[in-house]
Amino acid sequence: MTDHADIAGLPFEKALAELEQIVTRLESGKVDLEQSIAIYERGEALKKHCEKLLKEAEKTDLAVRPTHF
């Protein structure tokens, strides 16, 4: 398993853009097996990072949203 420490510092938009590029590359079928595994693992790490950022944004939104109308 490769270390993806650089992902932790990526803003959501950059992480999502890279994830989309990975999906496109994998769907093209033009990547050899070894490279496919490596970029798939990076894609998994990017997905988890994006999910974490979205959950943090959701918590922030709930924290600042009024509780009554």
N, CA, C and O atoms as CSV, one atom per row, in Angstrom:
chain,resi,resn,atom,element,x,y,z
A,1,MET,N,N,0.849,-1.186,0.000
A,1,MET,CA,C,0.000,0.000,0.000
A,1,MET,C,C,0.889,1.242,0.000
A,1,MET,O,O,1.869,1.314,0.741
A,2,THR,N,N,0.546,2.190,-0.815
A,2,THR,CA,C,1.326,3.406,-0.962
A,2,THR,C,C,0.869,4.451,0.037
A,2,THR,O,O,-0.306,4.507,0.401
A,3,ASP,N,N,1.811,5.283,0.481
A,3,ASP,CA,C,1.483,6.370,1.391
A,3,ASP,C,C,0.893,7.523,0.577
A,3,ASP,O,O,1.498,7.979,-0.393
A,4,HIS,N,N,-0.269,7.979,0.972
A,4,HIS,CA,C,-0.948,9.077,0.272
A,4,HIS,C,C,-1.081,10.288,1.197
A,4,HIS,O,O,-2.128,10.933,1.239
A,5,ALA,N,N,-0.022,10.587,1.929
A,5,ALA,CA,C,-0.043,11.682,2.904
A,5,ALA,C,C,-0.334,13.026,2.249
A,5,ALA,O,O,-0.911,13.910,2.883
A,6,ASP,N,N,0.056,13.188,0.994
A,6,ASP,CA,C,-0.175,14.459,0.310
A,6,ASP,C,C,-1.655,14.775,0.139
A,6,ASP,O,O,-2.026,15.939,-0.016
A,7,ILE,N,N,-2.493,13.765,0.166
A,7,ILE,CA,C,-3.930,13.959,-0.031
A,7,ILE,C,C,-4.550,14.763,1.103
A,7,ILE,O,O,-5.481,15.536,0.877
A,8,ALA,N,N,-4.050,14.590,2.300
A,8,ALA,CA,C,-4.621,15.265,3.475
A,8,ALA,C,C,-4.640,16.782,3.334
A,8,ALA,O,O,-5.495,17.441,3.925
A,9,GLY,N,N,-3.730,17.340,2.574
A,9,GLY,CA,C,-3.674,18.785,2.413
A,9,GLY,C,C,-4.457,19.322,1.231
A,9,GLY,O,O,-4.510,20.534,1.020
A,10,LEU,N,N,-5.066,18.433,0.457
A,10,LEU,CA,C,-5.793,18.887,-0.726
A,10,LEU,C,C,-7.155,19.476,-0.377
A,10,LEU,O,O,-7.885,18.914,0.440
A,11,PRO,N,N,-7.499,20.607,-0.993
A,11,PRO,CA,C,-8.862,21.109,-0.823
A,11,PRO,C,C,-9.832,20.184,-1.573
A,11,PRO,O,O,-9.422,19.434,-2.459
A,12,PHE,N,N,-11.088,20.245,-1.218
A,12,PHE,CA,C,-12.098,19.357,-1.793
A,12,PHE,C,C,-12.091,19.385,-3.315
A,12,PHE,O,O,-12.105,18.332,-3.952
A,13,GLU,N,N,-12.072,20.564,-3.900
A,13,GLU,CA,C,-12.177,20.699,-5.351
A,13,GLU,C,C,-11.027,19.996,-6.068
A,13,GLU,O,O,-11.247,19.333,-7.081
A,14,LYS,N,N,-9.812,20.132,-5.558
A,14,LYS,CA,C,-8.656,19.483,-6.190
A,14,LYS,C,C,-8.707,17.974,-6.011
A,14,LYS,O,O,-8.385,17.227,-6.934
A,15,ALA,N,N,-9.107,17.525,-4.837
A,15,ALA,CA,C,-9.214,16.090,-4.584
A,15,ALA,C,C,-10.270,15.471,-5.491
A,15,ALA,O,O,-10.053,14.397,-6.052
A,16,LEU,N,N,-11.402,16.134,-5.638
A,16,LEU,CA,C,-12.469,15.620,-6.493
A,16,LEU,C,C,-12.034,15.601,-7.954
A,16,LEU,O,O,-12.321,14.642,-8.671
A,17,ALA,N,N,-11.346,16.645,-8.401
A,17,ALA,CA,C,-10.875,16.696,-9.788
A,17,ALA,C,C,-9.900,15.553,-10.071
A,17,ALA,O,O,-9.973,14.919,-11.123
A,18,GLU,N,N,-8.993,15.293,-9.138
A,18,GLU,CA,C,-8.047,14.195,-9.320
A,18,GLU,C,C,-8.773,12.856,-9.319
A,18,GLU,O,O,-8.443,11.968,-10.105
A,19,LEU,N,N,-9.750,12.709,-8.448
A,19,LEU,CA,C,-10.532,11.480,-8.404
A,19,LEU,C,C,-11.254,11.257,-9.736
A,19,LEU,O,O,-11.304,10.130,-10.231
A,20,GLU,N,N,-11.802,12.304,-10.307
A,20,GLU,CA,C,-12.484,12.196,-11.602
A,20,GLU,C,C,-11.504,11.779,-12.695
A,20,GLU,O,O,-11.855,10.987,-13.569
A,21,GLN,N,N,-10.280,12.302,-12.654
A,21,GLN,CA,C,-9.262,11.914,-13.632
A,21,GLN,C,C,-8.917,10.435,-13.497
A,21,GLN,O,O,-8.734,9.741,-14.497
A,22,ILE,N,N,-8.829,9.960,-12.269
A,22,ILE,CA,C,-8.526,8.550,-12.023
A,22,ILE,C,C,-9.635,7.666,-12.582
A,22,ILE,O,O,-9.359,6.656,-13.230
A,23,VAL,N,N,-10.870,8.038,-12.338
A,23,VAL,CA,C,-11.999,7.261,-12.845
A,23,VAL,C,C,-11.948,7.204,-14.372
A,23,VAL,O,O,-12.161,6.144,-14.960
A,24,THR,N,N,-11.672,8.321,-15.005
A,24,THR,CA,C,-11.584,8.369,-16.462
A,24,THR,C,C,-10.483,7.445,-16.978
A,24,THR,O,O,-10.679,6.709,-17.945
A,25,ARG,N,N,-9.320,7.494,-16.318
A,25,ARG,CA,C,-8.203,6.628,-16.729
A,25,ARG,C,C,-8.555,5.155,-16.574
A,25,ARG,O,O,-8.277,4.349,-17.462
A,26,LEU,N,N,-9.165,4.804,-15.451
A,26,LEU,CA,C,-9.524,3.402,-15.228
A,26,LEU,C,C,-10.598,2.938,-16.214
A,26,LEU,O,O,-10.547,1.810,-16.704
A,27,GLU,N,N,-11.556,3.796,-16.500
A,27,GLU,CA,C,-12.622,3.430,-17.427
A,27,GLU,C,C,-12.120,3.294,-18.863
A,27,GLU,O,O,-12.721,2.584,-19.668
A,28,SER,N,N,-11.020,3.973,-19.181
A,28,SER,CA,C,-10.486,3.914,-20.544
A,28,SER,C,C,-9.953,2.520,-20.882
A,28,SER,O,O,-9.938,2.115,-22.045
A,29,GLY,N,N,-9.515,1.792,-19.846
A,29,GLY,CA,C,-8.976,0.461,-20.075
A,29,GLY,C,C,-7.579,0.462,-20.671
A,29,GLY,O,O,-7.089,-0.581,-21.106
A,30,LYS,N,N,-6.935,1.615,-20.696
A,30,LYS,CA,C,-5.612,1.738,-21.308
A,30,LYS,C,C,-4.489,1.771,-20.283
A,30,LYS,O,O,-3.378,2.205,-20.587
A,31,VAL,N,N,-4.773,1.318,-19.078
A,31,VAL,CA,C,-3.790,1.325,-17.998
A,31,VAL,C,C,-3.483,-0.134,-17.658
A,31,VAL,O,O,-4.393,-0.950,-17.511
A,32,ASP,N,N,-2.191,-0.454,-17.535
A,32,ASP,CA,C,-1.848,-1.844,-17.200
A,32,ASP,C,C,-2.306,-2.177,-15.784
A,32,ASP,O,O,-2.630,-1.286,-14.998
A,33,LEU,N,N,-2.330,-3.455,-15.472
A,33,LEU,CA,C,-2.883,-3.924,-14.211
A,33,LEU,C,C,-2.186,-3.327,-12.995
A,33,LEU,O,O,-2.845,-2.855,-12.069
A,34,GLU,N,N,-0.864,-3.347,-12.995
A,34,GLU,CA,C,-0.121,-2.833,-11.838
A,34,GLU,C,C,-0.430,-1.350,-11.607
A,34,GLU,O,O,-0.653,-0.926,-10.473
A,35,GLN,N,N,-0.441,-0.573,-12.682
A,35,GLN,CA,C,-0.741,0.848,-12.554
A,35,GLN,C,C,-2.203,1.065,-12.158
A,35,GLN,O,O,-2.517,1.985,-11.402
A,36,SER,N,N,-3.089,0.218,-12.670
A,36,SER,CA,C,-4.507,0.320,-12.311
A,36,SER,C,C,-4.701,0.147,-10.813
A,36,SER,O,O,-5.480,0.872,-10.195
A,37,ILE,N,N,-3.994,-0.811,-10.231
A,37,ILE,CA,C,-4.104,-1.056,-8.801
A,37,ILE,C,C,-3.607,0.159,-8.017
A,37,ILE,O,O,-4.235,0.576,-7.044
A,38,ALA,N,N,-2.477,0.724,-8.446
A,38,ALA,CA,C,-1.906,1.878,-7.748
A,38,ALA,C,C,-2.834,3.087,-7.818
A,38,ALA,O,O,-3.059,3.755,-6.809
A,39,ILE,N,N,-3.375,3.373,-9.008
A,39,ILE,CA,C,-4.240,4.556,-9.094
A,39,ILE,C,C,-5.599,4.298,-8.449
A,39,ILE,O,O,-6.238,5.233,-7.966
A,40,TYR,N,N,-6.051,3.036,-8.436
A,40,TYR,CA,C,-7.278,2.707,-7.729
A,40,TYR,C,C,-7.121,2.981,-6.235
A,40,TYR,O,O,-8.012,3.548,-5.601
A,41,GLU,N,N,-5.972,2.570,-5.676
A,41,GLU,CA,C,-5.716,2.814,-4.254
A,41,GLU,C,C,-5.684,4.313,-3.954
A,41,GLU,O,O,-6.202,4.757,-2.929
A,42,ARG,N,N,-5.077,5.084,-4.845
A,42,ARG,CA,C,-5.062,6.537,-4.658
A,42,ARG,C,C,-6.491,7.082,-4.741
A,42,ARG,O,O,-6.874,7.965,-3.974
A,43,GLY,N,N,-7.260,6.553,-5.669
A,43,GLY,CA,C,-8.656,6.966,-5.800
A,43,GLY,C,C,-9.453,6.692,-4.541
A,43,GLY,O,O,-10.277,7.510,-4.132
A,44,GLU,N,N,-9.213,5.547,-3.925
A,44,GLU,CA,C,-9.881,5.216,-2.664
A,44,GLU,C,C,-9.517,6.231,-1.580
A,44,GLU,O,O,-10.377,6.684,-0.825
A,45,ALA,N,N,-8.237,6.577,-1.514
A,45,ALA,CA,C,-7.789,7.559,-0.514
A,45,ALA,C,C,-8.408,8.929,-0.795
A,45,ALA,O,O,-8.797,9.635,0.135
A,46,LEU,N,N,-8.500,9.303,-2.059
A,46,LEU,CA,C,-9.123,10.580,-2.426
A,46,LEU,C,C,-10.603,10.584,-2.066
A,46,LEU,O,O,-11.124,11.583,-1.569
A,47,LYS,N,N,-11.282,9.464,-2.319
A,47,LYS,CA,C,-12.709,9.362,-1.993
A,47,LYS,C,C,-12.934,9.532,-0.496
A,47,LYS,O,O,-13.833,10.260,-0.075
A,48,LYS,N,N,-12.122,8.864,0.298
A,48,LYS,CA,C,-12.250,8.977,1.751
A,48,LYS,C,C,-11.994,10.404,2.216
A,48,LYS,O,O,-12.674,10.905,3.112
A,49,HIS,N,N,-11.007,11.057,1.600
A,49,HIS,CA,C,-10.686,12.438,1.954
A,49,HIS,C,C,-11.873,13.352,1.617
A,49,HIS,O,O,-12.255,14.200,2.423
A,50,CYS,N,N,-12.447,13.174,0.431
A,50,CYS,CA,C,-13.598,13.990,0.029
A,50,CYS,C,C,-14.777,13.772,0.974
A,50,CYS,O,O,-15.453,14.724,1.364
A,51,GLU,N,N,-15.017,12.513,1.340
A,51,GLU,CA,C,-16.109,12.220,2.269
A,51,GLU,C,C,-15.876,12.895,3.619
A,51,GLU,O,O,-16.807,13.430,4.222
A,52,LYS,N,N,-14.641,12.865,4.084
A,52,LYS,CA,C,-14.302,13.503,5.363
A,52,LYS,C,C,-14.558,15.013,5.289
A,52,LYS,O,O,-15.138,15.593,6.208
A,53,LEU,N,N,-14.123,15.644,4.194
A,53,LEU,CA,C,-14.323,17.082,4.046
A,53,LEU,C,C,-15.810,17.430,3.965
A,53,LEU,O,O,-16.243,18.440,4.521
A,54,LEU,N,N,-16.584,16.604,3.282
A,54,LEU,CA,C,-18.023,16.852,3.190
A,54,LEU,C,C,-18.696,16.727,4.553
A,54,LEU,O,O,-19.570,17.526,4.888
A,55,LYS,N,N,-18.295,15.726,5.343
A,55,LYS,CA,C,-18.865,15.570,6.685
A,55,LYS,C,C,-18.516,16.755,7.569
A,55,LYS,O,O,-19.348,17.217,8.349
A,56,GLU,N,N,-17.283,17.253,7.449
A,56,GLU,CA,C,-16.878,18.429,8.230
A,56,GLU,C,C,-17.684,19.654,7.818
A,56,GLU,O,O,-18.096,20.447,8.665
A,57,ALA,N,N,-17.909,19.808,6.515
A,57,ALA,CA,C,-18.697,20.944,6.035
A,57,ALA,C,C,-20.138,20.834,6.517
A,57,ALA,O,O,-20.758,21.836,6.875
A,58,GLU,N,N,-20.663,19.624,6.523
A,58,GLU,CA,C,-22.031,19.411,6.997
A,58,GLU,C,C,-22.151,19.762,8.481
A,58,GLU,O,O,-23.123,20.393,8.897
A,59,LYS,N,N,-21.173,19.356,9.267
A,59,LYS,CA,C,-21.197,19.685,10.698
A,59,LYS,C,C,-21.139,21.193,10.911
A,59,LYS,O,O,-21.845,21.732,11.762
A,60,THR,N,N,-20.300,21.868,10.139
A,60,THR,CA,C,-20.182,23.323,10.239
A,60,THR,C,C,-21.502,23.980,9.869
A,60,THR,O,O,-21.945,24.919,10.531
A,61,ASP,N,N,-22.130,23.483,8.805
A,61,ASP,CA,C,-23.405,24.031,8.354
A,61,ASP,C,C,-24.470,23.850,9.432
A,61,ASP,O,O,-25.250,24.762,9.709
A,62,LEU,N,N,-24.494,22.679,10.028
A,62,LEU,CA,C,-25.485,22.431,11.091
A,62,LEU,C,C,-25.219,23.283,12.313
A,62,LEU,O,O,-26.154,23.686,13.006
A,63,ALA,N,N,-23.962,23.560,12.585
A,63,ALA,CA,C,-23.591,24.352,13.757
A,63,ALA,C,C,-24.008,25.809,13.611
A,63,ALA,O,O,-24.353,26.454,14.601
A,64,VAL,N,N,-23.980,26.333,12.400
A,64,VAL,CA,C,-24.317,27.743,12.206
A,64,VAL,C,C,-25.751,27.957,11.766
A,64,VAL,O,O,-26.211,29.098,11.723
A,65,ARG,N,N,-26.463,26.908,11.442
A,65,ARG,CA,C,-27.846,27.024,11.018
A,65,ARG,C,C,-28.744,27.270,12.235
A,65,ARG,O,O,-28.591,26.604,13.259
A,66,PRO,N,N,-29.671,28.214,12.131
A,66,PRO,CA,C,-30.586,28.457,13.245
A,66,PRO,C,C,-31.416,27.215,13.557
A,66,PRO,O,O,-31.792,26.467,12.655
A,67,THR,N,N,-31.694,27.005,14.819
A,67,THR,CA,C,-32.449,25.822,15.225
A,67,THR,C,C,-33.949,26.084,15.291
A,67,THR,O,O,-34.734,25.159,15.497
A,68,HIS,N,N,-34.344,27.329,15.118
A,68,HIS,CA,C,-35.784,27.636,15.123
A,68,HIS,C,C,-36.080,28.596,13.982
A,68,HIS,O,O,-35.193,29.263,13.449
A,69,PHE,N,N,-37.353,28.641,13.629
A,69,PHE,CA,C,-37.776,29.510,12.524
A,69,PHE,C,C,-38.646,30.619,13.019
A,69,PHE,O,O,-39.096,31.449,12.229
